[in-house]
Amino acid sequence: MPVAADLVPLLDLTARGRDPEGRFDPEVRRHGYRAICTAGRDAAAEVASVTDSTIPGPESDLPIRTYRADGLGDRPPVVLYLHGGGWTLGDLDGYDEQCRAVASTVGAVVVALEYRLAPEHPFPAAVDDAWAALCWVADHAAELGVDAGRLVVAGDSAGGNLTAVLSLTARDRGGPTIAHQFMVYPGVDFDYESGRWPSLEENAEGYFLELETMRWFGENYAGGRDLTAEWMACPIRADDHSGLPPATVTIADFDPLRDEGLAYAEALRTAGVDVEVLRHAEQVHGYWIVAPLVPSSGAARAADLESLRATIAALPTG
């Protein structure tokens, strides 16, 4: 099955719009990524309130943005959302449309985190910031007016990686309790050379996220370390995946990360974790970002959000 026909013009435009001079300049790439992420902001969903604030971080205060839809009732569930961008790109403004889509659909308050980015802040800075945010949300549930017993962690790409890492870390540290982990086309390994993941080569070019860019992200995040030796960077390499929260893993077939995402879902399932895989045969990495612009991507994201809504609705009240 080929890539969705309505994605082709956008993929062509993205390829033509690359700046060879700034391809590996973090600030240039951040500007371009933000432009792609905000291209659909005119279609962003309305929510009842959006509040910017900060929380204490490991080194300095961390920006968060809290989204509330109408009709949530008393002590609704809460979703901690962790953005993508290869641990190098992404911010609250760039992910505003996606977080509004989540908040307006799934029946939960959404707390989005802006964690520190590489290469200025390499591994484990993003993990440390995400952990601080998880603990803060759990500890301040009363202040937020949410049910800490229905705390869901979600994220796309690098944020999906952080979601997996938080779930492992919370298990090992005895909490906070995560009710569900929702990973959108997550990266769970940093092995780009051995051939372990055939989709890296099959989808190396032309599908929004490219292997060359992934290697650059990895170098930025590593800061000179071997990330394949770090399970907190490569959650698929953790010794034990048992006892983790139920999980949803979304997969795009035209994604370099396809095979490691499928393998992570299987690792969880083999360890006895309840896992749902949502696989989109015609989609590319980043379909959540371009959902307002591309009807097929919008339909894929809507299906993912409906799954998350149903999952949250089934969580027992804490």
N, C-alpha and C positions, 0 to 999 in steps of 0.2 A: 504494500500500500504506500503510495507516495505521500509527501508532505501535503498538508491541506492547501488547496489551490489559493485560498484567500490570504495565506501567509506569504506566498511567493513575492508579491510586490514589496512588502515590507522588508523581507529578507534581502531583496535586491537593493532597496534603498539604503538599508543599514550597511551593506557591504560597500556601496559607492560612497557613503558618507564618512567612512573611516579616514582619519587623518594620519597618514604614515609617520609624520614628524612627531606626533604626540601619542602614538599608539601605546607606549609604555611609560607615559608621564602620568602619575596618579591624579594630578589636578585636572589635566585635560580629560582623562577618562571619567573622572567624577562628574565633570560638567556634562559630558556627553551622555552618561548613564542617567543623570538626573533629567535631562531633556527627554530621553526615551520614556522614563518612568512617569513623567508628568504630562506626556502628550495627550493622554485621555482624561485630564483633570476636569474638563468641562462636563464630562459624563459622570463625575463622582457622585456617589450616593449621598443623600442628605441624612444626617444623624442629628439627634437632639442636642448634643453638646460635644465639643472638642476642647480639651484643656491641656495646655503645655505646663510642665513643671520639671523639677529636677529631683533626683534621689541621690543619696550618698553612694559613691563608687569607691573602688580600691585606691585610687589616686586623686580623683577630683569628682565633683558632682556630675551625674549623668543625665542627659535630657530624656524625658519620657513624654509621650502624648497619649492621653486617655480619651477614648471614644465611647459614647453612650447613645444607644438608640432609644426611641420611645418604646414604652410598653414592656420594660424589662421586669417590673415588679420589684419586690423586696429581695435583697441579697441574691442577685443573679450570679450565674457562673462568670468566670473571668478568663480571658485568653491573654497570655503574654506572647506578643508577636515579635519575632526576631527577623530582621530584614536580610535579604541576600546582597550579592555584590562582590563575592570572592574575598570577603574580609578586608577589602580594599576600597570598595565603592558603597554608596547607599547612605541615606539619611532619612530623617523623619519626613521632610517635605517631599522627597522623592517617592516615599511609600505611602503618602497620605491617601491616594485613591484606593490602593489595595486594602489598607486598614479600614477605610470607610466601607468597602465592599464586605469585609468580614463582619464589622460591627452591625451593619444594617441587615445582615442575613442570619447570623448563627444564634442569636438570642443570648448574647453575653457582652459584658463590658470588655473592651479591648485596650490593653496597655502595650504601646509600642515603645521599644527601646532604641536609642541611638548609641551604640557601643563604639568604643575606640577602634580606629581603622589602622591597618598595616599600609605601608611599611613603617610608618612612624611609630606604631604600637603593635609589634608582632606578637605571635602566640606566646603566652596564653592570655593576652590582654582581653580579647573578645570573650573568651570563656569566663574570665574573672568578672567582667562587667555583666555578662548574662546571668551568672550565678548571683551576683549582688542584686540584680533586678528580680530574679525569682524569689530570693529570700525576702526582699522588701515587699513584694506583692503579697506573699503569704503572711508576713508579719503585720501588714497594714490593711488586711482585708476589711476590718471594721471601718477604718477611715475611708476606704474606697467604696464601702457599702456593698461588698461582694461576698460570695460564699467560697472561702478558702478550700473547702472540701471538693469544689468543682473547678479546680485550677487546671487549665489546659495550656500546654506550651506548643506553639506553632511557629513555623518559619519556612522560608523558601531558600533553596540552594545553600549558600553558606549559613543562612538562618536555620535550614533544615539540619545541617551538621551540628549547629549549636543546640538545637532541640534534642537531638540524640545524645549529645554529650551531657546536657543537663539532666536528662532522664537517668543516665548511668551514674552521674555524680550524686544526684539526690538519693538514689537507692543505696549507694555505698556510704553516704554520710547520714543516713537515717532520716531523710526529709530535706526540704518540704515535700509533701505528697503531691505528685502530679497525677491527675485523673486520666489524662490522655495526652499522647504525643502525636502531633500532626505535622508530617514532614513533606514538603512540596519539593519535588525533584532534588533530594538532598545529595550533597557530596559527602562521602563517608570514608574516603581513602585518599592518599596522595601518591599512589603508585601509577605514574604516567608512562613508564618505560617497559615493564616486564611483559606486557601483552595479557595480563590477567583479566583486563576489562576490554573486550573487543569493541564495544561501542565507542571507546575513545578514538579509535582509528576510523571506524565506520562513519562517525559523525564529527570528524575532526575539523571540518571547514564548512561554512555556508549555512549554518543553522543557529545563528545568533551567538551562542557560546562556542568558542573555538578552542582547540587543544593548546594552541600557542598561548592564548590568553590564560588558560588554566594553569599552565606552567608558570607564567608570570605571577598570577595570584598566589600560587604555592610558594614561590620564592619570597614574595612580599611577606606572607604570613609566617613563613619559617624563621626569618631573621637569622639564617645561618644554621638552624637546627635540622636534624633529620626527623621530619614529621611522621614518617612511617614507623618510627619507634615510639610514638606518643599516641596512646589510645584516646587521649583527650583531644587530639586532632583527627585521629582516624578511628571513630567509634566501632567500625567493623572489626578492628583488631583487638578489641577488648577481650579479655580471657573468658568472660561469662556474660551472656545476655539474658539470663533468667531473672525473674522477679521484676521486670520492667513494666511500666504502664502499658496498657493497650495502645496500639499504634495504627496510624494510617500513613501510607507511603504513596505519593502520587508519582507517576512515571510518564515521561514523554518519550516516544520511540525514537525521535530524531534529536536525541540529546546525548552528548558524550558521557553523561553521568548515568545513563539508563541502566547499564549492567550492574554497577555497584549499588544503585538503589534497589534493584531487584534482589541482589545478593543480601543486602541488609535486611530486607523484609523476610527473606528465607532464614537468615540467621536468627531473627527474633522468633519466627514461627517454630523453628527447630528447638529453641530454648523454652518453648511453652507459652510465649507471649501471643495474645490475641492480635492478629494483624489483618488489616484490610489494604489491598493494593488497588489503586485506581489508575488504570493504564489508558493513555490516550495515544492511539496508534498514529495519528496524523500530526501530532503537535511537536513543538520544539521546546528546548529549555527557555524559560522566560515567558511561557504562555500566560501566566498570571499577570505579568507586567503589561502585555499588549492586549489583554482581554477587552478593554474599551474600544480598541481600534480594529480588531479582527473578529468577525462573528464566530468562527469555529473555536478560537481561543476563548472567547467569552463564554461559549457553551461548555467548554471543558472546565473552565474555572467555576462556572455555576454548578456543575455536577459535583465538583470537589466541595464547594461551600454547602451544598445540600447534604452531602455526607457528613460534614462537620456539624451542621445544624442538628441532624438526626442523632449524632453521637452525643452532643451536648445535652439535647433534650432527654436522653435516656440516662444521664448521670443521676445517681441518687443524691438527694439534698443532704448537705452536711449538717 
